[in-house]
Amino acid sequence: YGLSPATITLTALIPGWITGTVKDSTGTGVSGANVSALLQSTLKNSTLTDATGFYNFTILDGSYTVSASKTNYTSPSSTPSVVAPSAATNLNFTMLKYPGLNGTILNSTDATQVLSGASIALSQSGVTKYSASTNSSGVYAISDIAPGLYDASISLTGYTTDSTTNYDLSVGDVNKILNVNL
């Protein structure tokens, strides 16, 4: 047929890898955080952190923006980081957990008497966003609150309602305390 042999040149694409840890503000690893690598706004690879907050994935060489995300945590991202063939790029992240609020509701005339069944409501612009009731020990807890200013209202039938306006809950306020005497 008159065909001559062809020469084909193959170039091996040797990946590098991105590795690191995702921790919270106390230094504890964040399990299940999604770590993603973007190349010019296109997702190229992602993985979830393990129980200790460690992650690792292979990726072709390039300049990537890497970010970590998890529900109810801040989502930090890196400046563009260069990944070279056969080399590790180490990127560690610190995520801040959304705030939590807890406390004890007591009787204002007898501070040794806890108030079971009291309600606490956190609202913005008149709309209740989060709420909880005290348990038999007069204790309540609300976790994973979006950061912001809230109006707090604490009530129980037969008692005067207590209100606090512009109560600031910031990222990192994991266990902010609001004790109230009704």
C-alpha positions in Angstrom: 0.0 0.0 0.0 2.9 2.3 0.1 2.6 3.3 3.8 5.7 4.2 5.7 6.1 3.8 9.4 5.2 6.9 11.5 7.0 8.2 14.5 4.9 9.1 17.5 6.3 11.1 20.4 4.6 10.6 23.8 5.1 13.1 26.6 4.5 11.8 30.1 2.5 14.1 32.2 4.0 13.9 35.7 1.7 15.2 38.3 2.6 16.9 41.5 0.4 17.0 44.6 -1.2 19.3 47.0 -1.2 18.3 50.6 -1.9 19.8 54.0 -4.2 20.1 56.9 -7.4 22.0 57.8 -7.7 22.9 61.4 -10.0 25.0 63.5 -9.0 27.9 65.7 -8.1 25.6 68.6 -5.7 23.5 66.4 -8.1 20.6 66.1 -8.3 19.0 62.6 -11.6 19.6 60.7 -12.9 16.3 59.5 -14.9 16.3 56.2 -13.8 19.7 54.9 -13.9 20.0 51.1 -10.5 21.1 49.7 -10.7 22.2 46.0 -8.1 23.3 43.5 -9.1 25.8 40.8 -7.1 26.6 37.7 -8.4 29.8 36.1 -11.8 29.4 37.8 -12.1 25.7 36.6 -12.3 23.0 39.2 -9.4 20.6 38.6 -9.5 18.4 41.7 -11.0 18.2 45.2 -11.1 15.9 48.2 -12.4 15.7 51.7 -10.2 15.9 54.8 -9.8 12.8 56.9 -10.7 12.5 60.7 -7.5 14.5 61.6 -8.0 17.3 59.0 -5.4 15.9 56.6 -5.8 16.0 52.8 -3.8 15.1 49.8 -4.4 14.9 46.1 -2.4 14.6 42.8 -2.7 17.3 40.2 -0.9 18.4 37.0 1.6 21.2 37.3 0.1 24.7 37.2 -0.9 27.7 39.3 -3.9 26.9 41.4 -6.1 28.7 43.9 -7.0 26.2 46.6 -9.8 26.6 49.1 -11.3 24.8 52.0 -15.0 24.8 52.9 -17.4 23.1 55.3 -20.9 24.0 56.4 -20.9 26.4 59.4 -17.2 27.3 59.0 -15.5 30.2 57.3 -14.0 29.3 53.9 -10.4 30.3 53.5 -8.6 30.2 50.2 -4.9 30.5 49.2 -3.2 32.9 46.9 -2.4 31.2 43.6 0.1 28.4 44.4 2.4 26.8 41.9 2.4 23.0 41.7 5.5 21.5 40.0 5.8 18.0 38.5 6.8 15.3 41.1 6.7 17.9 43.9 4.5 18.5 46.9 2.9 21.9 47.6 1.9 22.1 51.2 -1.1 24.3 52.0 -2.6 24.5 55.5 -5.8 26.2 56.4 -7.4 27.5 59.5 -11.2 27.6 59.5 -13.3 29.4 62.1 -16.5 27.8 63.3 -19.7 29.8 63.3 -20.7 31.0 66.7 -22.7 29.2 69.3 -24.6 30.6 72.2 -25.4 28.9 75.5 -26.4 29.8 79.0 -28.6 29.3 82.0 -31.9 31.0 82.8 -32.5 31.6 86.5 -35.3 33.1 88.6 -34.4 36.8 89.4 -35.9 36.6 92.9 -34.2 33.3 93.8 -30.9 32.8 91.8 -30.8 29.1 92.9 -34.0 28.3 91.1 -33.4 27.3 87.4 -36.2 28.0 84.9 -37.0 25.0 82.8 -38.9 25.5 79.6 -37.8 29.2 79.1 -37.5 30.2 75.4 -34.7 32.1 73.9 -35.1 33.6 70.4 -32.5 35.3 68.3 -34.0 37.6 65.6 -32.9 40.0 62.9 -35.2 42.7 61.6 -38.1 41.2 63.6 -37.6 37.7 62.1 -36.7 34.8 64.4 -33.6 33.1 63.0 -32.7 30.7 65.9 -34.4 29.5 69.0 -34.1 27.1 71.9 -35.7 26.2 75.1 -34.0 25.5 78.5 -33.8 22.0 79.8 -34.7 20.8 83.3 -31.4 22.4 84.5 -32.3 25.8 83.0 -29.6 25.4 80.4 -30.0 26.1 76.6 -27.6 25.9 73.7 -27.8 27.1 70.1 -25.0 26.2 67.7 -23.9 27.1 64.2 -25.3 30.6 64.2 -24.6 32.8 61.2 -22.3 35.7 62.4 -24.1 39.0 62.9 -26.0 41.2 65.3 -29.1 39.7 66.9 -31.9 40.8 69.2 -32.2 38.2 71.9 -35.5 37.6 73.7 -35.8 35.3 76.7 -39.3 34.5 77.9 -41.3 32.1 80.1 -45.0 32.3 81.0 -45.5 34.1 84.3 -42.2 36.0 84.1 -41.2 39.3 82.6 -39.5 38.9 79.2 -35.9 39.9 79.0 -34.5 41.4 75.8 -31.0 42.3 74.6 -30.6 44.3 71.3 -27.7 44.2 68.9 -26.1 41.2 70.5 -22.9 40.5 68.5 -22.1 37.0 67.5 -18.9 36.8 65.6 -17.0 34.0 63.9 -14.9 32.2 66.5 -17.4 32.8 69.3 -17.9 29.1 69.5 -19.3 29.1 73.1 -20.5 32.6 73.8 -22.4 32.7 77.1 -25.6 34.7 77.8 -27.0 33.9 81.3 -30.3 35.6 82.2 -32.3 36.1 85.3 -36.1 36.4 84.6 
